[in-house]
Amino acid sequence: MHSTNKTRRRLAILLILTALAGAGGACRDDYQDLFLDPERSTTARIEYLFTQAQIDADFPIHYGEWYWQVYENVGRWAQVSGAVNDENMMRSVSDQWQNNWRDYYTRAAMELKEIRVLYDALPSDQQASYAVYLHLGKIVNAFVTARTTDMWGDIPYSEAFTARQTVDRNLFPKFDTQQSVYDAILQDLKDAADGLRGLGTVHSALAKQDLLLQGDVVAWQRFANSLRLRLAMRLSEVAPAEAQAIVQEILNAPGNYPLVETNAQNVAWSMNPAWTYDHNSLGNRSRGTFERPDRTYAPKVMVDIMRAGNDPRVPIVFDPDSAGVYRGLPSSPDSQLPPVNRQTYAYLDSLMFSRNDNFPGYVMTAAEVKFLKAEADQRGWGSGVAKGEYDAGIRLSIEMYYDAYNGNTLAPDVALPSPAAVDSFINGPTVAYDGTLERIAIQKWIHFGIVQPYEAWAEQRRTDYPAFPPDRIGGRLLDRTVRLTYPSTEVTNNRQNYEAVRAQDTPTTRVWWDVR
């Protein structure tokens, strides 16, 4: 399936990056044919690396990751999908997570670092037009680095990615604290937003090479600022003064720091019919959802909360059991009453997920931003009205999910609930804003759901909402996994530096910002 030119181009890029990971298969070659090098050059260029870095940063979570990491682990740890559980329910599939670690260090982050190397080597008259890739690269790097450190905690960062340097090369980088990693990427996001705001020249190929936002620089500004707001709020309990300063800088200067505020501005990886493989994160999830029926039941905690409030998203997010009842599968093995099958428990809606190739791979949404602003207001860090932002977040979430459902060409359109019905839901006794973080956090968790499982897991750990019932098997309490343990390859190959973090390398040791 791989042509000679494809192979030469792939090898050239990998040699330049000194990447050790294997190529990603036919799906990645499809992207390369369309975007990376229309002249089939074997020379790595900034614009081609930027495209590849977007793919490798997992804006579209690939099929294998949905199949294993999400449905096997994160989906049930965050309780955004129900699974037939046993005593191994909290055990990570470590060999699969090792792929994520490897891909971050040898692909995504390395490609983004290489952009800077190539930029510095450009003639000065070319640097102005290529500067946009430096700014966008910082945003992509912040996204993928945040996801990595949120899963593992302390990670090699400041001394990593130096394999190509002839001076100060370090093949055994130290582990940086998660705090220092957050400080670095938060600063990068600010620098990127400021840089894009004052940008005068944009590279002519950006619109073609940018798979995520098609060269829309203003959309990238909104993404950078919204991501910075997300990460700042993640520090709300562990470093409130720092979080407050960043949040207020963003919210008090909307002209300088625009945010994703409408569903039309959502940052999402949308399917292009020309992409034969790997359509988007939902194209891949469709296959993963279809092939993992034991991991895609409706989760009881979420179903119970949504049904109690007559949530209008229920009938398009879940399929009922054979009796037409939305009965969620409990997480605790002791509570999973047999027979556990689709006749007795509800499951993720097939027309929304497993048969909907047009479902976008959401990265940043207006609903999330509204919930972030609501929490900022609730903490006294914003000048807005928490209830107004909270209500707006719910409305935007409902609209987003109905739009996604109706994007499925295999399903008849379903009418959006009337404004009166949405008002009734938002003002109901179990949903109406009551001045607490709990209400905001629960609605944000529902909004993320299986659509953004990594964010759902991170936010549930940060806020402890919703509170999950204990998981037991044979009456024995099972510990919860709150972080991933380091891959065996890192333990073996970087042993001296690993010793500094060995004591915290347990699945029950919380990451830095998880202090509630």
C-alpha positions, 0 to 999 in steps of 0.5 A: 500500500505504501508507494516508494515516494511515500516511503522515501518521504516518511523516512526522510522526515523520521531521520530528521526527527530521529524518531524511533516509533514506527510509521502510522500506517495507511491512514497517516499516508492518506493525510500526507498525500493530501496535505504534506507534500504535493510535489512529493519532496523528500525534504522536511519543511515547516508546513509539512511538519505542522500538518503531521504534528496536528495528526500526531497530537491526537486532535483526532483520537485514533481508532486503536486509542478509542478501542483500548485506552478510552473504552478499556480505561479512561471511559470507565475511570471517568464513568462516561461509558459503562463497562462490564467490570471485574477486579481489574477495572482500574488496571491500566493496559500499560502496553497500550499507554506506552504507545501514547508516551512514545508518540508524544516524545518521538512524534508530536512534540519532536515534530513541533520542536523541529519546526523551530530548528528549521525556522531558525535556519531559514533566510531572514526574508522568509522568516516573517511568513513562516512565523505563524507556524511557531505560534501555532506550534506552541498551541498544539504543543500546549494541548498535547503536553497538557494531556500527557502531564495530566495523565502521568504527572511529572514528565521529562520536558525541559531537557527532552527533545534535544536528540538532534542537538550537537551541543547540550544533547541530553538523551536522559532528560530529568523529570520536571514537576507538573507545576513547572510543565504547566507554567511553561505551556501556560506561558507559551499559550499567552505568547502565542496569542500575543504573537498571533494578534500582532501578526502581519504576514501569514504563510501562503500554504497555511490554509491547506496545511492546517487540518484543524482550523484551515488557516483561520488565525482568529480561530487559533487565537480563540483556541489558544485563549480558551485552552489557557483558560481551561488549564488555568482553572485546572490550577484553581485548587492547588495554585489559586493566586496564579490561576486567578491572575491568568483568568482575570487577564483573559476575561478582563481583556476580551478584545485581546483574548477572544474566546470560543463563545458560539457553537459556530466557533467550536474547535473540532476535527471534522470529516473531509470526504476525501480522507479515505481513512481515519476520517476523524475521532468519531469515524474511528470511535464508530469502529471502536464503539461497534467493536467494544459492546462490553465497554459502551453501556450507558453509565449509571451515574450519568444516566441517573443524573440526566434522567432526574432532571429530564435532560433533553440530551438523553434520547440522542446520547443513549439507546434504551434497553429492550423495555424502552428504559434508560437503565444505566450500568453501575460501575461497581462489579457487585452492583452489576446484576446479571444478565448484563446485556443490551436487553437489560441495560441502556447503551451509547446511542448507535446513531449518535456514535457508532454509525455517525462518521460525521460526528466532529472530533471536538477539541474545544467547545463554547459550552466548556468555555461558558462553564469555565467562565461560570466557575470563574464568576462563582469564585469571584474571579470574573465580572460576569454572572455565574448563573448566566454563563452556566445556563448558556453552557447548558443551552450550547451543549444541548444545541451541539449534541443535537447538531451532531446527531442531525449531522448523521446522514443515516438518521432522520433529523430530530427537532431541537427542544423548544426554548420553553422545554430547555428553560424548564430543564435548566430551571428544574430543581436538580439542574438550576444553578445554586451557587455551587461548584458541584452544579457547574462541574456535573454539567461540564462532565455531562457535556464532555461525556464520551465525546471528550473523555480525557477532559471528563476524567481530568475535571472529575479528578480536579473537582471530585464531582460528580461523586462516584459510589465506591467500587466493590467486588465481593464486598472488597473496596477497589482503589481508584486509578487517578494517574497512569504509571510510567511506561516500562521503557522509561523506567528501564531506559531513563532509570537514573532520573526515574529514581527521583519519581519512583516513590510517586509512581503508583496509580493511586498517587494524585497528580499535582493539581488534584488536591480536593 
